[in-house]
Amino acid sequence: MTKVSVIVPCRNERGHIDAFLESVFAQILASPDQELEVVIADGMSDDGTRQCLEDWQRRQPGLIVIDNPERITSTALNRAIERAGGEIVVRMDVHTVYASDYVAECVRTLQLTGATCVGGPWRPAGEGGLQLAIARAFESRFGSGGAASRRTDYSGPVDTVYLGAWRRADLVRLGGFDEFLVRNQDDELNLRIVRSGGKVWQSASIRSSYAPRASLRALFRQFYQYGYWKVPVIRKHRLPASPRHLVPFAFVVTLALLAAAAPFSPPAGLAAMALLAVYFVAALANAAGSSRLLANPRETLTIAMAFACMHFGYGIGFGHGLLDFVVLGKGPHDEMTRLTR
């Protein structure tokens, strides 16, 4: 009998936890000799989530609930890994919808490829006009910088995958997730895997859909945190996983320097306006290509605004991270230790 452990970070998910657990326990495993357990690390929920989980435990002996007093994702995952009894560990998140064979495909891909980590592509799916537009921006090559993990038809080696599945022995050997990181802990683990000679593999057959942020403000804050927490990852490894991680900051800092010089140098002001104009023309052109309704200027504009939230948020957040971690040499800003949703 092969046991597969699903590990889940969770905090204040009362409105989503029932549907999530129904989908997990409806998973169709690859063979009858596989057994599923679900380990949820709860970040001290205070909205009724814990009571709901306790109700599920009475009905589902395969559900294990543990405490995550630190209330961040990296510690939740490590606590769940420690408690997991499966040979294979599959990560799931509450705000994602999974195909019925998701776990089975993770196990199959691990076995077929011999990779250290496997997963599927990011498939954003929104409800309502704004969230749908954000989803289109999220999956666009312009929005993601061409990351292979956003290509839903791609199977092959990547620098990171959505969520992930591993052999538990590999996670223990690697030391689990870096608990200093509030965000980007999955990217950092995958970077360690690749640089230790392992392989991260994406399979288009591992299917799930992710609910992106539903407002531009929330999207900006999300990518601000991504940029901020990318700095300690790069500092730890002395090299970014990909040059694309530096592009938003390079763009933002160039624009800021030109704007700062504009009062003393008219050419600098013209260059700043030209750079900004080129960016927004490119954003609108790519938004038009990403829009499902090409004749709808409002959707095109919204997608372009989502691009700007992603790129400027990431770039400014990266600059903030450089200031805190490199220039001032201090710990993370308090606001950056609280996850946004």
Secondary structure as the mmCIF struct_conf table of DSSP 4:
data_model
#
loop_
_struct_conf.conf_type_id
_struct_conf.id
_struct_conf.beg_label_comp_id
_struct_conf.beg_label_asym_id
_struct_conf.beg_label_seq_id
_struct_conf.end_label_comp_id
_struct_conf.end_label_asym_id
_struct_conf.end_label_seq_id
STRN STRN1 THR A 2 CYS A 10
BEND BEND1 ARG A 11 ASN A 12
TURN_TY1_P TURN_TY1_P1 ARG A 14 HIS A 16
HELX_RH_AL_P HELX_RH_AL_P1 ILE A 17 PHE A 25
TURN_TY1_P TURN_TY1_P2 ALA A 26 ALA A 26
BEND BEND2 ALA A 30 SER A 31
TURN_TY1_P TURN_TY1_P3 PRO A 32 ASP A 33
STRN STRN2 GLN A 34 ASP A 42
BEND BEND3 ASP A 47 GLY A 48
HELX_RH_AL_P HELX_RH_AL_P2 THR A 49 ARG A 59
TURN_TY1_P TURN_TY1_P4 PRO A 61 GLY A 62
STRN STRN3 LEU A 63 ASP A 67
TURN_TY1_P TURN_TY1_P5 PRO A 69 GLU A 70
BEND BEND4 ILE A 72 ILE A 72
HELX_RH_AL_P HELX_RH_AL_P3 THR A 73 ARG A 83
BEND BEND5 GLU A 87 GLU A 87
STRN STRN4 ILE A 88 ARG A 91
TURN_TY1_P TURN_TY1_P6 VAL A 94 HIS A 95
STRN STRN5 THR A 96 TYR A 98
TURN_TY1_P TURN_TY1_P7 SER A 100 ASP A 101
HELX_RH_AL_P HELX_RH_AL_P4 TYR A 102 THR A 113
BEND BEND6 THR A 116 THR A 116
STRN STRN6 CYS A 117 GLY A 120
STRN STRN7 PRO A 124 PRO A 124
BEND BEND7 GLU A 127 GLY A 128
HELX_RH_AL_P HELX_RH_AL_P5 GLY A 129 GLU A 139
BEND BEND8 SER A 140 SER A 140
HELX_RH_AL_P HELX_RH_AL_P6 ARG A 141 SER A 144
TURN_TY1_P TURN_TY1_P8 GLY A 145 GLY A 145
BEND BEND9 GLY A 146 GLY A 146
HELX_RH_3T_P HELX_RH_3T_P1 ALA A 148 ARG A 150
TURN_TY1_P TURN_TY1_P9 THR A 152 ASP A 153
STRN STRN8 GLY A 156 PRO A 157
BEND BEND10 ASP A 159 ASP A 159
STRN STRN9 TYR A 162 ARG A 167
HELX_RH_AL_P HELX_RH_AL_P7 ARG A 168 LEU A 174
TURN_TY1_P TURN_TY1_P10 GLY A 175 GLY A 175
BEND BEND11 GLY A 176 GLY A 176
TURN_TY1_P TURN_TY1_P11 GLU A 179 PHE A 180
BEND BEND12 VAL A 182 ARG A 183
HELX_RH_AL_P HELX_RH_AL_P8 GLN A 185 ARG A 195
TURN_TY1_P TURN_TY1_P12 SER A 196 GLY A 197
STRN STRN10 VAL A 200 GLN A 202
TURN_TY1_P TURN_TY1_P13 ALA A 204 SER A 205
BEND BEND13 ILE A 206 ILE A 206
STRN STRN11 SER A 208 TYR A 210
BEND BEND14 ALA A 214 SER A 215
HELX_RH_AL_P HELX_RH_AL_P9 LEU A 216 HIS A 237
TURN_TY1_P TURN_TY1_P14 ARG A 238 ARG A 238
BEND BEND15 LEU A 239 LEU A 239
BEND BEND16 ALA A 241 SER A 242
HELX_RH_3T_P HELX_RH_3T_P2 PRO A 243 LEU A 246
HELX_RH_AL_P HELX_RH_AL_P10 VAL A 247 ALA A 261
TURN_TY1_P TURN_TY1_P15 ALA A 262 PHE A 264
HELX_RH_AL_P HELX_RH_AL_P11 PRO A 266 SER A 290
BEND BEND17 ARG A 292 ARG A 292
TURN_TY1_P TURN_TY1_P16 LEU A 294 ALA A 295
HELX_RH_AL_P HELX_RH_AL_P12 PRO A 297 GLY A 321
HELX_RH_PI_P HELX_RH_PI_P1 LEU A 322 VAL A 327
BEND BEND18 LEU A 328 LEU A 328
HELX_RH_3T_P HELX_RH_3T_P3 ASP A 334 THR A 337
BEND BEND19 ARG A 338 ARG A 338
#
